[in-house]
């Protein structure tokens, strides 16, 4: 275990506490998804990873370690039609 990893306790799938290792994120590339809504609004959305925990002693069917990834959504309005803006005359 490196100096950048620390042990943490989080709720497991059954709600009981399980041990994990908090993993330092060394590199990340989070892309925006852009969409145009029916009302003409254009928005961008992305999910920012805030924490990654490797579950101690937990493995998937292929033998890979199991990770818990905590994220935070980020939403940005690119443009909105004038008629939707506060104070506009409809």
Backbone torsions as a table, in degrees:
resi	resn	phi	psi	omega
1	UNK	NA	128.7	-179.6
2	UNK	-80.6	171.6	-180.0
3	UNK	-66.5	-20.4	-177.0
4	UNK	-88.8	-0.7	178.5
5	UNK	-106.3	140.0	177.1
6	UNK	-137.8	151.5	179.8
7	UNK	-77.5	140.2	178.2
8	UNK	-138.0	159.1	174.7
9	UNK	-117.1	127.8	179.1
10	UNK	-134.0	162.4	177.1
11	UNK	-68.1	133.5	177.2
12	UNK	-83.6	-178.3	-178.5
13	UNK	-58.6	-29.3	-179.6
14	UNK	-94.6	5.3	179.4
15	UNK	90.1	-11.8	178.4
16	UNK	-80.4	148.0	-179.6
17	UNK	-64.4	138.1	175.7
18	UNK	-131.0	154.1	-179.8
19	UNK	-89.7	145.6	176.5
20	UNK	-148.4	173.5	177.6
21	UNK	-116.6	121.0	178.2
22	UNK	-72.2	118.5	-175.4
23	UNK	-98.0	132.8	175.9
24	UNK	-72.6	134.6	176.4
25	UNK	-87.5	113.9	-178.5
26	UNK	-87.7	-31.3	-177.6
27	UNK	-150.4	142.9	-179.2
28	UNK	-149.3	142.0	175.2
29	UNK	-134.4	105.2	-176.6
30	UNK	-111.4	114.1	-175.6
31	UNK	-91.0	150.9	175.5
32	UNK	-84.7	143.2	166.7
33	UNK	-104.7	129.4	179.8
34	UNK	-112.1	142.2	178.6
35	UNK	-144.4	151.5	173.8
36	UNK	-109.3	126.3	-178.9
37	UNK	-88.1	162.9	-178.5
38	UNK	-56.7	-32.2	-178.5
39	UNK	-82.7	3.4	177.7
40	UNK	96.3	-7.8	178.8
41	UNK	-71.2	141.9	174.3
42	UNK	-115.2	127.6	-180.0
43	UNK	-128.6	158.9	173.9
44	UNK	-122.5	142.3	-178.9
45	UNK	-137.9	139.3	170.7
46	UNK	-148.9	159.5	178.5
47	UNK	-109.9	120.8	-178.7
48	UNK	-98.5	124.6	178.7
49	UNK	-75.9	124.7	-178.2
50	UNK	-105.6	-23.3	-179.5
51	UNK	-161.9	142.6	174.7
52	UNK	-126.5	128.0	179.8
53	UNK	-122.5	125.7	173.9
54	UNK	-89.2	122.8	-177.6
55	UNK	-73.9	123.2	-178.6
56	UNK	-66.6	124.4	175.9
57	UNK	75.0	9.4	-179.9
58	UNK	-108.0	132.0	-177.3
59	UNK	-137.8	149.3	176.3
60	UNK	-82.8	-176.3	-176.8
61	UNK	-63.8	-19.8	179.7
62	UNK	-98.0	5.0	178.6
63	UNK	87.3	5.9	178.5
64	UNK	-80.2	145.0	176.2
65	UNK	-63.8	150.8	178.7
66	UNK	-93.1	134.1	179.4
67	UNK	-118.6	144.0	169.6
68	UNK	-105.3	126.5	-178.5
69	UNK	-115.8	120.0	177.4
70	UNK	-97.0	134.3	-177.0
71	UNK	-131.5	164.2	175.5
72	UNK	-134.2	127.3	179.8
73	UNK	-76.3	144.4	174.9
74	UNK	-125.1	126.4	-178.5
75	UNK	-124.5	133.0	-179.2
76	UNK	-131.1	127.4	175.5
77	UNK	-84.4	120.2	-179.8
78	UNK	-81.9	-49.0	178.8
79	UNK	-155.6	151.0	179.1
80	UNK	-136.0	136.8	176.0
81	UNK	-57.2	144.7	-177.1
82	UNK	-55.3	-36.4	-176.1
83	UNK	-66.7	-15.7	178.6
84	UNK	-91.1	-14.5	-175.7
85	UNK	-76.2	145.4	178.2
86	UNK	-59.7	136.9	178.2
87	UNK	85.9	-1.0	-179.6
88	UNK	-79.2	150.7	174.6
89	UNK	-90.1	121.2	-173.4
90	UNK	-84.2	NA	NA
